[in-house]
Amino acid sequence: MPNIAVMPGDGIGQEVIPSALRILKAALGADAARWHFEALPHGADHTLKTGQTITASEMQSLRSFDAIVVGALGDPRIPDNRHAKDILLGMRMQLDLYCNFRPSFALSDALVPLKNKGARDVRFTVFRENTEGLYTGIGGNFKMGTADEVAVEQEMNTRKGVERIIREAFAYAVRTGKRRLVMADKANAMTHGHGLWRRVFAEVCKEHQAIEAKALYVDNLVFQLVRDPSQFEVIVTNNLFGDIVTDLAAALQGGLGLAASANYHPGGPQMFEPVHGSAPDIAGKGLANPMGAVLSLSLMLERLGDPTRAAALEAAVKRTIEAGITTKDLGGTATTKEVEEAIARNVF
Ligand SMILES: NC(=O)c1ccc[n+]([C@@H]2O[C@H](COP(=O)([O-])OP(=O)(O)OC[C@H]3O[C@@H](n4cnc5c(N)ncnc54)[C@H](O)[C@@H]3O)[C@@H](O)[C@H]2O)c1
């Protein structure tokens, strides 16, 4: 019996996650009765009410679930976004979800924003290192608030951290029959940390002679991605570059409302979330696109060992786009509920 923790969080997370779960239940049919969904209250309301973001024991209890589903975290009432940092970065670091898996698969020619390119040109997956790099918070400020202020943000790269994400990207390429893999770095300017990435990459490449693998500077990667995304099948990169490259990847597939992600530790805890944030500008208005959340649940089904239903959810989203039933972000006029109902009807 799959045991799933559900944390809709803030803003449109409260709309897209319930929608996506109703669609999942439609896809599960009679099997839905065997699934257990545990609602978790964490988010801005909970923090404002209790003064707590997430406790250490609540964080550790997340390990007991087969999967964690998160909506989005971020609320203007908590300007420093402390709760989002504690919960999201907390999960990544404390549950060691070192692998951030973000596929960019365009589902319709009409949604690809590049001239003379279509859905067949956008089919690649980014592996973003999720626990190191520039996002560890190592650093500090000196003479803060003065004209002489110094701010230091240190990038941390460990041999173990670099090697395991590169290996995971290669393992995925082998498992799914991909032939091309690119590592993106900035080893020309950041010789220490990214020199480590280059050395480890060269070592792992030697074990995978059948895969055409190369290292690119990240500036060249983003240039090439816009020029011709069909060159890429698998991309592996560090935390900061992955954060940026995956937003570009979301734009190439049609927008933030469609982008899905998995954050996981192979063989350990796994968390699934749409890439978008809490979108306070449209929250509560029925305008949010639930497709990124639905595609995140498709990734969850895949990783829980049900590729058939995972594919059914993706196909249902594709049919709904083809039928022109989309929210405003994709050029349509449908509400979140109307898109939900259309996707649920299209699951078979
Ligand atoms: N993983 C996360 O939880 C996450 C990710 C990014 C941002 N955030 C947080 O979300 C808050 C808002 O951040 P932001 O505005 O930079 O990013 P955002 O993704 O929330 O919104 C960016 C723009 O895209 C639109 N948009 C996003 N998702 C959409 C959807 N599903 N359907 C239709 N339109 C959609 C929004 O209306 C907005 O105009 C901030 O507090 C930020 O820190 C959280």
PDBQT file of the ligand as one rigid body, heavy atoms in Angstrom, charges set to zero:
ROOT
HETATM    1  N1  LIG A 401       9.597  25.094  -5.257  1.00  0.00    +0.000 N 
HETATM    2  C1  LIG A 401       8.941  26.132  -4.739  1.00  0.00    +0.000 C 
HETATM    3  O1  LIG A 401       8.154  25.962  -3.821  1.00  0.00    +0.000 OA
HETATM    4  C2  LIG A 401       9.151  27.495  -5.300  1.00  0.00    +0.000 A 
HETATM    5  C3  LIG A 401       9.737  27.685  -6.557  1.00  0.00    +0.000 A 
HETATM    6  C4  LIG A 401       9.843  28.984  -7.057  1.00  0.00    +0.000 A 
HETATM    7  C5  LIG A 401       9.373  30.065  -6.301  1.00  0.00    +0.000 A 
HETATM    8  N2  LIG A 401       8.842  29.833  -5.079  1.00  0.00    +0.000 N 
HETATM    9  C6  LIG A 401       8.255  30.917  -4.279  1.00  0.00    +0.000 C 
HETATM   10  O2  LIG A 401       7.006  31.279  -4.864  1.00  0.00    +0.000 OA
HETATM   11  C7  LIG A 401       6.764  32.681  -4.668  1.00  0.00    +0.000 C 
HETATM   12  C8  LIG A 401       6.493  33.346  -5.995  1.00  0.00    +0.000 C 
HETATM   13  O3  LIG A 401       7.691  33.268  -6.783  1.00  0.00    +0.000 OA
HETATM   14  P1  LIG A 401       7.796  33.721  -8.298  1.00  0.00    +0.000 P 
HETATM   15  O4  LIG A 401       6.685  34.682  -8.604  1.00  0.00    +0.000 OA
HETATM   16  O5  LIG A 401       9.185  34.110  -8.555  1.00  0.00    +0.000 OA
HETATM   17  O6  LIG A 401       7.585  32.360  -9.130  1.00  0.00    +0.000 OA
HETATM   18  P2  LIG A 401       6.251  31.583  -9.510  1.00  0.00    +0.000 P 
HETATM   19  O7  LIG A 401       6.630  30.333 -10.203  1.00  0.00    +0.000 OA
HETATM   20  O8  LIG A 401       5.379  31.439  -8.334  1.00  0.00    +0.000 OA
HETATM   21  O9  LIG A 401       5.502  32.552 -10.570  1.00  0.00    +0.000 OA
HETATM   22  C9  LIG A 401       6.154  33.118 -11.708  1.00  0.00    +0.000 C 
HETATM   23  C10 LIG A 401       5.088  33.534 -12.729  1.00  0.00    +0.000 C 
HETATM   24  O10 LIG A 401       4.569  32.340 -13.355  1.00  0.00    +0.000 OA
HETATM   25  C11 LIG A 401       3.178  32.235 -13.131  1.00  0.00    +0.000 C 
HETATM   26  N3  LIG A 401       2.889  30.836 -12.794  1.00  0.00    +0.000 N 
HETATM   27  C12 LIG A 401       3.645  30.016 -12.026  1.00  0.00    +0.000 A 
HETATM   28  N4  LIG A 401       3.082  28.805 -11.926  1.00  0.00    +0.000 NA
HETATM   29  C13 LIG A 401       1.949  28.863 -12.642  1.00  0.00    +0.000 A 
HETATM   30  C14 LIG A 401       0.912  27.919 -12.897  1.00  0.00    +0.000 A 
HETATM   31  N5  LIG A 401       0.937  26.670 -12.398  1.00  0.00    +0.000 N 
HETATM   32  N6  LIG A 401      -0.131  28.326 -13.657  1.00  0.00    +0.000 NA
HETATM   33  C15 LIG A 401      -0.186  29.565 -14.185  1.00  0.00    +0.000 A 
HETATM   34  N7  LIG A 401       0.776  30.503 -13.969  1.00  0.00    +0.000 NA
HETATM   35  C16 LIG A 401       1.828  30.149 -13.201  1.00  0.00    +0.000 A 
HETATM   36  C17 LIG A 401       2.865  33.155 -11.948  1.00  0.00    +0.000 C 
HETATM   37  O11 LIG A 401       1.526  33.608 -11.996  1.00  0.00    +0.000 OA
HETATM   38  C18 LIG A 401       3.908  34.239 -12.101  1.00  0.00    +0.000 C 
HETATM   39  O12 LIG A 401       3.439  35.236 -12.976  1.00  0.00    +0.000 OA
HETATM   40  C19 LIG A 401       7.997  33.224  -3.958  1.00  0.00    +0.000 C 
HETATM   41  O13 LIG A 401       7.740  33.257  -2.580  1.00  0.00    +0.000 OA
HETATM   42  C20 LIG A 401       9.071  32.200  -4.271  1.00  0.00    +0.000 C 
HETATM   43  O14 LIG A 401      10.090  32.160  -3.306  1.00  0.00    +0.000 OA
HETATM   44  C21 LIG A 401       8.689  28.585  -4.576  1.00  0.00    +0.000 A 
ENDROOT
TORSDOF 0
